[in-house]
Amino acid sequence: MGTSNKQYQPTLVIKSCSDCPNIRKEPQYTSDSWERANNWYCTETELENDGKKIAGYVEWMDIKDIKVPEWCPLRIKRKKEKV
Ligand code: SF4
């Protein structure tokens, strides 16, 4: 049995920013204490110091509708690697 020095990099498929390790969720407080919503920021960007805003006031039922933005740094990096 031969061994190979070839290194494999695992691939993480991200269909939603909520699955990405670069997301920062900040609670969005309202006058209704029962509401649970978050603002989403991307920590992979440097804008606004804490990351560029992905979406605001995200409730659990909204998560499935929020797509990975076109400006996603990982998406742009991958496009550059393919060229
Ligand atoms: S924009 Fe891209 S890097 Fe940022 S949290 Fe979403 S998937 Fe992750």
Backbone and ligand atoms as CSV (ligand in chain L), in Angstrom:
chain,resi,resn,atom,element,x,y,z
A,1,MET,N,N,0.846,-1.169,0.000
A,1,MET,CA,C,0.000,0.000,0.000
A,1,MET,C,C,0.895,1.236,0.000
A,2,GLY,N,N,0.695,2.079,-0.964
A,2,GLY,CA,C,1.508,3.281,-1.071
A,2,GLY,C,C,0.926,4.428,-0.287
A,3,THR,N,N,1.790,5.331,0.044
A,3,THR,CA,C,1.325,6.547,0.712
A,3,THR,C,C,1.565,7.712,-0.220
A,4,SER,N,N,0.816,8.725,-0.036
A,4,SER,CA,C,0.928,9.899,-0.887
A,4,SER,C,C,1.155,11.137,-0.036
A,5,ASN,N,N,1.982,12.002,-0.551
A,5,ASN,CA,C,2.193,13.266,0.148
A,5,ASN,C,C,1.174,14.310,-0.257
A,6,LYS,N,N,0.303,13.943,-1.174
A,6,LYS,CA,C,-0.697,14.892,-1.648
A,6,LYS,C,C,-1.584,15.329,-0.487
A,7,GLN,N,N,-1.756,16.629,-0.351
A,7,GLN,CA,C,-2.569,17.144,0.749
A,7,GLN,C,C,-3.973,17.455,0.248
A,8,TYR,N,N,-4.910,17.053,1.027
A,8,TYR,CA,C,-6.300,17.308,0.676
A,8,TYR,C,C,-6.855,18.392,1.583
A,9,GLN,N,N,-7.536,19.309,0.978
A,9,GLN,CA,C,-8.179,20.356,1.760
A,9,GLN,C,C,-9.667,20.049,1.822
A,10,PRO,N,N,-10.216,19.995,3.008
A,10,PRO,CA,C,-11.651,19.747,3.109
A,10,PRO,C,C,-12.434,20.927,2.521
A,11,THR,N,N,-13.563,20.621,1.951
A,11,THR,CA,C,-14.417,21.651,1.368
A,11,THR,C,C,-15.683,21.780,2.196
A,12,LEU,N,N,-15.984,22.989,2.581
A,12,LEU,CA,C,-17.207,23.258,3.313
A,12,LEU,C,C,-18.188,23.940,2.369
A,13,VAL,N,N,-19.291,23.290,2.102
A,13,VAL,CA,C,-20.305,23.872,1.227
A,13,VAL,C,C,-21.233,24.719,2.087
A,14,ILE,N,N,-21.312,25.994,1.756
A,14,ILE,CA,C,-22.134,26.916,2.533
A,14,ILE,C,C,-23.312,27.368,1.680
A,15,LYS,N,N,-24.497,26.975,2.083
A,15,LYS,CA,C,-25.696,27.389,1.353
A,15,LYS,C,C,-26.353,28.588,2.007
A,16,SER,N,N,-25.975,28.834,3.252
A,16,SER,CA,C,-26.517,29.976,3.985
A,16,SER,C,C,-25.429,30.525,4.882
A,17,CYS,N,N,-25.414,31.831,5.048
A,17,CYS,CA,C,-24.439,32.445,5.947
A,17,CYS,C,C,-24.599,31.891,7.367
A,18,SER,N,N,-25.777,31.414,7.700
A,18,SER,CA,C,-25.987,30.890,9.053
A,18,SER,C,C,-25.137,29.649,9.311
A,19,ASP,N,N,-24.642,29.004,8.242
A,19,ASP,CA,C,-23.792,27.815,8.386
A,19,ASP,C,C,-22.311,28.165,8.377
A,20,CYS,N,N,-22.000,29.414,8.154
A,20,CYS,CA,C,-20.607,29.837,7.960
A,20,CYS,C,C,-19.966,30.237,9.295
A,21,PRO,N,N,-18.716,29.837,9.512
A,21,PRO,CA,C,-18.040,30.222,10.761
A,21,PRO,C,C,-17.726,31.721,10.833
A,22,ASN,N,N,-17.891,32.438,9.726
A,22,ASN,CA,C,-17.572,33.871,9.716
A,22,ASN,C,C,-18.757,34.764,10.047
A,23,ILE,N,N,-19.865,34.186,10.393
A,23,ILE,CA,C,-21.037,35.011,10.697
A,23,ILE,C,C,-21.002,35.477,12.154
A,24,ARG,N,N,-21.452,36.700,12.336
A,24,ARG,CA,C,-21.640,37.219,13.697
A,24,ARG,C,C,-23.098,37.650,13.790
A,25,LYS,N,N,-23.802,37.096,14.754
A,25,LYS,CA,C,-25.213,37.428,14.936
A,25,LYS,C,C,-25.350,38.319,16.157
A,26,GLU,N,N,-25.986,39.431,15.923
A,26,GLU,CA,C,-26.179,40.404,17.005
A,26,GLU,C,C,-27.680,40.531,17.273
A,27,PRO,N,N,-28.111,40.336,18.509
A,27,PRO,CA,C,-29.555,40.420,18.798
A,27,PRO,C,C,-30.136,41.790,18.436
A,28,GLN,N,N,-31.314,41.760,17.848
A,28,GLN,CA,C,-32.045,42.987,17.537
A,28,GLN,C,C,-33.171,43.092,18.559
A,29,TYR,N,N,-33.024,44.013,19.473
A,29,TYR,CA,C,-34.023,44.164,20.532
A,29,TYR,C,C,-35.169,45.054,20.070
A,30,THR,N,N,-36.354,44.681,20.503
A,30,THR,CA,C,-37.541,45.477,20.193
A,30,THR,C,C,-38.332,45.664,21.485
A,31,SER,N,N,-39.440,46.372,21.360
A,31,SER,CA,C,-40.273,46.584,22.550
A,31,SER,C,C,-40.999,45.304,22.971
A,32,ASP,N,N,-41.064,44.342,22.056
A,32,ASP,CA,C,-41.694,43.057,22.357
A,32,ASP,C,C,-40.619,42.075,22.822
A,33,SER,N,N,-40.632,41.748,24.102
A,33,SER,CA,C,-39.587,40.880,24.646
A,33,SER,C,C,-39.685,39.437,24.148
A,34,TRP,N,N,-40.785,39.082,23.481
A,34,TRP,CA,C,-40.930,37.722,22.943
A,34,TRP,C,C,-40.303,37.588,21.564
A,35,GLU,N,N,-40.040,38.691,20.922
A,35,GLU,CA,C,-39.441,38.620,19.588
A,35,GLU,C,C,-37.980,38.235,19.699
A,36,ARG,N,N,-37.560,37.341,18.803
A,36,ARG,CA,C,-36.165,36.906,18.760
A,36,ARG,C,C,-35.656,37.112,17.338
A,37,ALA,N,N,-34.945,38.190,17.137
A,37,ALA,CA,C,-34.401,38.470,15.811
A,37,ALA,C,C,-32.945,38.889,15.955
A,38,ASN,N,N,-32.194,38.702,14.886
A,38,ASN,CA,C,-30.775,39.050,14.891
A,38,ASN,C,C,-30.410,39.851,13.654
A,39,ASN,N,N,-29.411,40.669,13.789
A,39,ASN,CA,C,-28.750,41.262,12.635
A,39,ASN,C,C,-27.541,40.393,12.341
A,40,TRP,N,N,-27.303,40.150,11.058
A,40,TRP,CA,C,-26.191,39.278,10.652
A,40,TRP,C,C,-25.066,40.123,10.055
A,41,TYR,N,N,-23.855,39.831,10.481
A,41,TYR,CA,C,-22.669,40.512,9.956
A,41,TYR,C,C,-21.649,39.474,9.520
A,42,CYS,N,N,-20.872,39.828,8.534
A,42,CYS,CA,C,-19.808,38.950,8.041
A,42,CYS,C,C,-18.482,39.424,8.626
A,43,THR,N,N,-17.847,38.606,9.438
A,43,THR,CA,C,-16.584,38.995,10.063
A,43,THR,C,C,-15.405,38.845,9.111
A,44,GLU,N,N,-15.643,38.269,7.954
A,44,GLU,CA,C,-14.580,38.125,6.953
A,44,GLU,C,C,-14.317,39.451,6.249
A,45,THR,N,N,-15.232,40.393,6.381
A,45,THR,CA,C,-15.045,41.724,5.822
A,45,THR,C,C,-14.558,42.650,6.934
A,46,GLU,N,N,-13.950,43.747,6.541
A,46,GLU,CA,C,-13.424,44.670,7.542
A,46,GLU,C,C,-14.264,45.933,7.670
A,47,LEU,N,N,-15.305,46.031,6.886
A,47,LEU,CA,C,-16.137,47.218,6.940
A,47,LEU,C,C,-16.798,47.361,8.303
A,48,GLU,N,N,-16.937,48.578,8.725
A,48,GLU,CA,C,-17.622,48.895,9.981
A,48,GLU,C,C,-16.971,48.201,11.181
A,49,ASN,N,N,-15.715,47.831,11.062
A,49,ASN,CA,C,-14.919,47.186,12.118
A,49,ASN,C,C,-15.410,45.805,12.520
A,50,ASP,N,N,-16.703,45.627,12.643
A,50,ASP,CA,C,-17.233,44.340,13.087
A,50,ASP,C,C,-17.800,43.518,11.943
A,51,GLY,N,N,-17.580,43.950,10.742
A,51,GLY,CA,C,-18.056,43.185,9.605
A,51,GLY,C,C,-19.188,43.870,8.872
A,52,LYS,N,N,-19.285,43.533,7.591
A,52,LYS,CA,C,-20.331,44.108,6.751
A,52,LYS,C,C,-21.666,43.427,7.060
A,53,LYS,N,N,-22.721,44.219,7.035
A,53,LYS,CA,C,-24.041,43.683,7.364
A,53,LYS,C,C,-24.565,42.817,6.224
A,54,ILE,N,N,-24.978,41.628,6.572
A,54,ILE,CA,C,-25.553,40.690,5.602
A,54,ILE,C,C,-27.057,40.886,5.524
A,55,ALA,N,N,-27.683,40.950,6.679
A,55,ALA,CA,C,-29.137,41.105,6.736
A,55,ALA,C,C,-29.530,41.630,8.103
A,56,GLY,N,N,-30.643,42.314,8.141
A,56,GLY,CA,C,-31.137,42.864,9.390
A,56,GLY,C,C,-32.458,42.234,9.792
A,57,TYR,N,N,-32.671,42.191,11.062
A,57,TYR,CA,C,-33.898,41.659,11.650
A,57,TYR,C,C,-34.251,40.281,11.065
A,58,VAL,N,N,-33.392,39.328,11.329
A,58,VAL,CA,C,-33.605,37.967,10.840
A,58,VAL,C,C,-34.241,37.130,11.937
A,59,GLU,N,N,-35.437,36.665,11.661
A,59,GLU,CA,C,-36.112,35.750,12.587
A,59,GLU,C,C,-35.923,34.324,12.075
A,60,TRP,N,N,-36.225,33.350,12.916
A,60,TRP,CA,C,-35.950,31.946,12.556
A,60,TRP,C,C,-36.607,31.561,11.234
A,61,MET,N,N,-37.784,32.092,10.957
A,61,MET,CA,C,-38.473,31.680,9.733
A,61,MET,C,C,-37.924,32.383,8.485
A,62,ASP,N,N,-37.063,33.370,8.674
A,62,ASP,CA,C,-36.477,34.091,7.538
A,62,ASP,C,C,-35.176,33.451,7.055
A,63,ILE,N,N,-34.554,32.628,7.889
A,63,ILE,CA,C,-33.206,32.127,7.600
A,63,ILE,C,C,-33.135,31.443,6.241
A,64,LYS,N,N,-34.130,30.647,5.890
A,64,LYS,CA,C,-34.100,29.890,4.633
A,64,LYS,C,C,-34.133,30.805,3.401
A,65,ASP,N,N,-34.601,32.022,3.561
A,65,ASP,CA,C,-34.741,32.936,2.424
A,65,ASP,C,C,-33.521,33.827,2.202
A,66,ILE,N,N,-32.591,33.805,3.115
A,66,ILE,CA,C,-31.435,34.704,2.996
A,66,ILE,C,C,-30.298,33.985,2.291
A,67,LYS,N,N,-29.957,34.495,1.120
A,67,LYS,CA,C,-28.914,33.898,0.284
A,67,LYS,C,C,-27.548,34.472,0.648
A,68,VAL,N,N,-26.523,33.732,0.306
A,68,VAL,CA,C,-25.160,34.231,0.470
A,68,VAL,C,C,-24.989,35.416,-0.492
A,69,PRO,N,N,-24.560,36.579,0.010
A,69,PRO,CA,C,-24.488,37.762,-0.851
A,69,PRO,C,C,-23.414,37.640,-1.940
A,70,GLU,N,N,-23.629,38.392,-3.011
A,70,GLU,CA,C,-22.665,38.387,-4.124
A,70,GLU,C,C,-21.296,38.864,-3.672
A,71,TRP,N,N,-21.247,39.755,-2.672
A,71,TRP,CA,C,-19.969,40.306,-2.214
A,71,TRP,C,C,-19.261,39.395,-1.224
A,72,CYS,N,N,-19.761,38.213,-0.978
A,72,CYS,CA,C,-19.153,37.272,-0.027
A,72,CYS,C,C,-17.658,37.110,-0.349
A,73,PRO,N,N,-16.770,37.375,0.606
A,73,PRO,CA,C,-15.331,37.259,0.361
A,73,PRO,C,C,-14.900,35.846,-0.046
A,74,LEU,N,N,-15.562,34.840,0.480
A,74,LEU,CA,C,-15.210,33.460,0.118
A,74,LEU,C,C,-15.597,33.169,-1.324
A,75,ARG,N,N,-16.732,33.700,-1.750
A,75,ARG,CA,C,-17.194,33.508,-3.126
A,75,ARG,C,C,-16.231,34.192,-4.101
A,76,ILE,N,N,-15.826,35.409,-3.765
A,76,ILE,CA,C,-14.907,36.162,-4.625
A,76,ILE,C,C,-13.547,35.460,-4.675
A,77,LYS,N,N,-13.080,34.986,-3.532
A,77,LYS,CA,C,-11.797,34.287,-3.473
A,77,LYS,C,C,-11.837,33.027,-4.346
A,78,ARG,N,N,-12.935,32.306,-4.291
A,78,ARG,CA,C,-13.065,31.075,-5.082
A,78,ARG,C,C,-13.077,31.385,-6.578
A,79,LYS,N,N,-13.759,32.475,-6.959
A,79,LYS,CA,C,-13.774,32.870,-8.368
A,79,LYS,C,C,-12.369,33.184,-8.851
A,80,LYS,N,N,-11.583,33.861,-8.013
A,80,LYS,CA,C,-10.213,34.207,-8.389
A,80,LYS,C,C,-9.348,32.959,-8.530
A,81,GLU,N,N,-9.593,31.963,-7.681
A,81,GLU,CA,C,-8.802,30.734,-7.742
A,81,GLU,C,C,-9.086,29.946,-9.014
A,82,LYS,N,N,-10.308,30.064,-9.526
A,82,LYS,CA,C,-10.685,29.322,-10.733
A,82,LYS,C,C,-10.074,29.926,-11.987
A,83,VAL,N,N,-9.754,31.236,-11.944
A,83,VAL,CA,C,-9.218,31.928,-13.136
A,83,VAL,C,C,-7.791,31.503,-13.374
L,1,SF4,S1,S,-20.840,36.525,3.430
L,1,SF4,FE1,FE,-19.634,34.675,2.983
L,1,SF4,S2,S,-17.912,34.697,4.456
L,1,SF4,FE2,FE,-19.484,36.127,5.184
L,1,SF4,S3,S,-20.763,34.948,6.619
L,1,SF4,FE3,FE,-21.752,34.817,4.599
L,1,SF4,S4,S,-20.921,32.950,3.652
L,1,SF4,FE4,FE,-19.572,33.492,5.370
